Amino acid sequence: MISLAFFKASFLLQFTIIASFLLAAYAGNFYQDVAQTFGDQRFKILEGGQLLTLSLDKTSGSGFQSKNEYLFGRFDMQLKLIPGNSAGTVATFYLSSQGQGHDEIDFEFLGNSSGQPYTVHTNVYAQGKGGREQRFRLWFDPTTSFHTYSIVWNPQRIIFLVDNIPIRVFNNQESNGVPYPKNQAMRVYCSLWNADDWATQGGLVKTDWTLAPFTVSYRNFNANGCVKVPGSSACGSTNSLNNDQAWQSQGLDAKGRNRIRWVQQKFMIYNYCSDATRFPQGFPTECRGSGF
């Protein structure tokens, strides 16, 4: 017969393992899920927590961060970008840890003059080292309606998706000596700020402040991943609030590979892995033979 003391000890051991990280999946409420980082009244939560807007004027931009930190997961956010002349502005949705050797996974949306397309700038930092830029145009107008931008981050790879269409994959190549973000928990960050020294045509087109304030809208934030508890160091739980844990090993199937080829052939405008001028001595290790 199992004693009560044995049952309690077993329960406490299980609880300790699970508590290091909690696997959570939710479509959240901005009041509950995020905290403002800067911008004063330029940050607004509307519609009972279902809509969030960030504004930019000549004095300041604005931003927010998730209250939770995560070690791996899938993160979705719907954005509606600045209409008309958005030159010089940068809207963001990204993951980042803190400190000098930080990890970061970036979506940045670089504004443009009226009638010219947005540039979607992606980057991956590992242990403080970035410089892994790929840039794309979009196959739709991102200013007239909301579209979904997603980051899948697991121990094998990072996948960037737009409306669930993969546009980029960054594989774990630690076996080849390439750092990969896997040990530092990250928060979700979003912001709107002025970067007219570089954002639009290399800084040639400046922000037209007569059009300010500029506003970006966010909604339907979903985070499905390992939630860090202070003092923990690993994701020890296999429990979840639902059964959708595909992100843990998500890759690209045949349909996904066809889609990413379509995007990269038709809409990619810059790839650091093909910039011979930047890397005259040879491309970075992760560029060699990196597949989907």
C-alpha positions in Angstrom: 0.0 0.0 0.0 1.3 3.4 -1.0 1.8 5.7 2.0 0.5 9.2 2.2 4.0 10.5 2.7 5.2 8.7 -0.5 2.3 10.3 -2.4 3.1 13.7 -1.1 6.8 13.4 -2.0 5.9 12.2 -5.5 3.5 15.1 -6.0 6.0 17.6 -4.8 8.7 16.2 -7.2 6.3 16.4 -10.1 5.2 19.9 -9.2 8.8 21.1 -9.0 9.6 19.8 -12.4 6.5 21.3 -14.0 6.9 24.7 -12.2 10.3 25.5 -13.7 8.3 26.4 -16.9 4.6 26.3 -17.5 3.5 25.5 -21.0 0.8 28.0 -21.8 -1.4 28.6 -24.8 -3.8 31.6 -25.0 -5.3 34.3 -27.1 -4.9 37.0 -24.7 -6.2 40.3 -23.4 -3.7 43.2 -23.7 -4.6 44.4 -20.2 -3.5 41.1 -18.8 -0.7 40.2 -21.1 1.5 43.2 -21.7 3.1 46.2 -20.1 3.9 49.6 -21.6 7.7 50.2 -22.0 7.6 53.8 -23.2 5.5 56.5 -25.0 3.1 57.8 -22.3 -0.3 58.5 -23.8 0.9 57.2 -27.2 0.2 53.7 -26.0 -3.6 52.8 -25.9 -5.5 49.7 -25.1 -9.0 49.7 -26.6 -12.1 47.5 -27.1 -11.9 45.9 -23.7 -8.3 44.8 -24.2 -8.7 43.3 -27.7 -7.0 46.1 -29.6 -3.8 48.0 -28.9 -2.4 51.1 -30.7 1.0 52.6 -30.7 1.6 56.2 -32.0 4.7 58.1 -33.0 5.1 61.9 -33.1 8.2 64.1 -33.3 8.7 63.9 -29.5 8.5 60.1 -29.0 7.4 56.7 -30.2 5.8 54.1 -28.0 6.1 50.4 -27.2 5.1 47.5 -24.9 6.4 44.1 -23.8 4.8 40.8 -22.7 4.6 40.3 -19.0 5.8 36.7 -19.5 9.2 35.4 -20.6 9.4 32.3 -22.8 11.9 29.7 -23.7 10.6 28.4 -27.1 7.1 28.6 -28.4 4.9 30.0 -31.2 4.0 33.7 -31.1 1.4 35.3 -33.3 0.4 39.0 -33.6 -1.9 40.7 -36.0 -0.8 44.2 -37.2 -2.3 46.9 -39.4 0.5 49.2 -40.5 0.7 53.0 -41.1 -1.2 54.0 -44.3 0.0 56.6 -46.8 3.4 58.1 -46.3 5.1 56.1 -43.6 8.7 56.9 -44.6 11.2 56.9 -41.8 9.1 54.9 -39.4 9.8 51.4 -38.0 7.1 49.2 -36.4 8.3 46.0 -34.7 7.2 42.6 -33.4 10.1 40.6 -31.9 11.4 38.4 -29.2 14.4 39.4 -27.1 16.3 38.6 -24.0 18.4 41.1 -22.0 22.1 41.9 -21.5 25.2 42.2 -23.7 25.1 38.7 -25.0 21.4 38.8 -25.7 19.3 36.7 -28.1 16.7 38.3 -30.4 14.3 37.2 -33.2 13.1 40.2 -35.2 10.2 41.3 -37.4 10.7 45.0 -38.3 8.4 46.8 -40.8 10.2 49.7 -42.5 7.9 52.4 -43.8 8.0 54.0 -47.2 6.7 57.0 -49.2 3.1 56.9 -50.4 2.6 54.3 -53.1 5.8 52.5 -52.3 5.7 49.1 -50.5 6.7 48.4 -47.0 9.9 46.4 -46.4 9.8 43.5 -43.9 13.2 43.2 -42.2 14.0 40.0 -40.4 17.1 39.2 -38.2 18.3 36.7 -35.7 20.7 37.4 -32.9 22.4 34.7 -30.8 24.7 35.5 -27.9 24.8 39.1 -28.9 25.7 38.5 -32.6 23.2 39.6 -35.3 23.9 40.6 -38.8 21.7 37.9 -40.3 19.3 40.1 -42.2 16.8 39.0 -44.8 14.3 41.5 -46.3 11.1 41.1 -48.2 8.3 42.9 -49.8 4.7 41.8 -49.1 2.3 40.4 -51.6 -0.6 42.5 -50.1 -1.2 46.0 -48.7 -0.4 45.7 -45.0 -2.1 49.0 -44.2 -5.7 48.4 -45.2 -6.5 45.4 -42.9 -4.9 43.2 -40.2 -2.5 40.5 -41.2 -0.9 37.8 -39.0 2.9 37.7 -38.4 4.3 34.6 -36.5 7.5 33.4 -35.0 8.0 29.7 -34.3 11.0 29.1 -32.1 12.0 25.6 -31.1 15.4 23.9 -30.4 15.7 22.8 -34.1 14.8 26.0 -36.0 13.2 29.4 -36.1 10.4 30.0 -38.7 9.1 33.4 -39.7 5.6 33.3 -41.2 3.2 35.9 -42.7 -0.5 34.8 -42.7 0.8 31.3 -41.9 3.0 31.3 -45.1 6.7 30.7 -44.2 9.1 33.4 -45.5 12.3 32.4 -43.7 13.9 29.5 -41.7 16.9 29.8 -39.5 18.2 26.3 -38.6 20.1 25.3 -35.5 23.7 24.7 -36.7 25.5 24.5 -33.4 27.1 21.4 -34.7 28.9 23.6 -37.2 29.9 26.2 -34.5 27.0 28.6 -35.2 25.5 30.1 -32.1 21.7 29.5 -31.7 19.3 31.1 -29.3 18.3 28.3 -26.9 19.3 29.1 -23.3 17.9 32.6 -22.7 14.2 33.2 -22.1 12.8 36.1 -24.1 9.9 38.5 -23.9 7.7 39.6 -26.8 8.3 43.3 -27.7 6.5 45.7 -30.0 7.3 49.3 -30.7 6.9 52.2 -33.1 9.8 54.6 -33.5 11.5 57.0 -35.9 14.6 55.7 -37.8 14.7 58.0 -40.8 18.5 57.9 -40.7 18.4 54.4 -42.2 14.9 52.9 -42.5 13.7 54.2 -45.9 16.0 53.9 -48.9 19.0 53.9 -46.7 18.0 57.2 -45.0 17.5 59.2 -48.2 13.8 59.7 -47.5 13.0 61.4 -44.2 9.9 61.3 -41.9 7.3 63.9 -42.9 6.3 65.2 -39.4 3.4 67.2 -40.8 1.6 63.8 -41.1 2.1 62.9 -37.4 0.9 61.2 -35.3 1.6 57.9 -37.1 -0.3 54.9 -35.7 0.1 51.1 -35.8 -2.6 48.8 -34.6 -2.1 45.4 -32.9 -4.6 42.6 -32.0 -5.0 38.9 -31.5 -1.7 38.3 -29.6 -1.3 34.5 -29.2 1.6 33.0 -27.2 1.9 29.2 -27.1 5.1 28.2 -25.3 7.1 27.6 -22.2 6.5 30.4 -19.7 9.5 31.1 -17.5 9.1 31.2 -13.8 11.7 33.3 -11.9 14.7 31.1 -10.8 14.1 28.4 -13.4 16.6 27.4 -16.0 14.9 24.8 -18.3 11.6 23.8 -19.7 10.8 20.8 -17.7 7.0 20.5 -18.3 5.0 18.6 -20.9 1.7 19.9 -19.7 -0.3 22.5 -21.6 -3.6 24.3 -21.5 -4.5 22.7 -24.9 -3.1 19.9 -27.1 -1.6 22.2 -29.8 2.1 21.7 -29.2 3.1 21.4 -32.9 5.6 24.2 -32.5 7.9 22.0 -30.4 9.2 20.2 -33.4 7.6 22.2 -36.3 9.4 22.3 -39.6 8.3 22.7 -43.2 6.4 20.0 -45.1 6.4 19.8 -48.9 3.7 22.5 -49.1 5.6 24.8 -46.8 8.8 24.3 -48.8 7.0 25.2 -52.0 5.6 28.3 -50.3 8.8 29.6 -48.9 10.5 29.1 -52.4 7.7 31.2 -53.9 8.2 34.0 -51.4 12.0 34.0 -51.6 12.0 33.9 -55.4 9.4 36.7 -55.9 9.5 38.9 -52.8 13.0 38.6 -51.1 14.9 41.8 -51.8 18.0 41.2 -49.6 19.7 38.1 -48.2 22.9 38.4 -46.3 23.8 34.9 -47.5 24.2 36.2 -51.0 25.9 39.5 -50.3 29.4 38.9 -51.7 30.4 42.5 -51.2 29.7 42.3 -47.5 31.5 39.0 -47.1 34.5 39.0 -49.6 36.3 36.3 -47.6 33.3 33.9 -47.8 29.8 33.7 -46.5 29.0 32.9 -42.9 29.0 29.2 -42.0 25.2 29.0 -41.6 24.8 30.1 -45.2 26.5 27.0 -46.6 24.0 24.3 -47.4 21.2 25.8 -45.2 18.0 24.3 -46.3 14.4 24.5 -45.3 
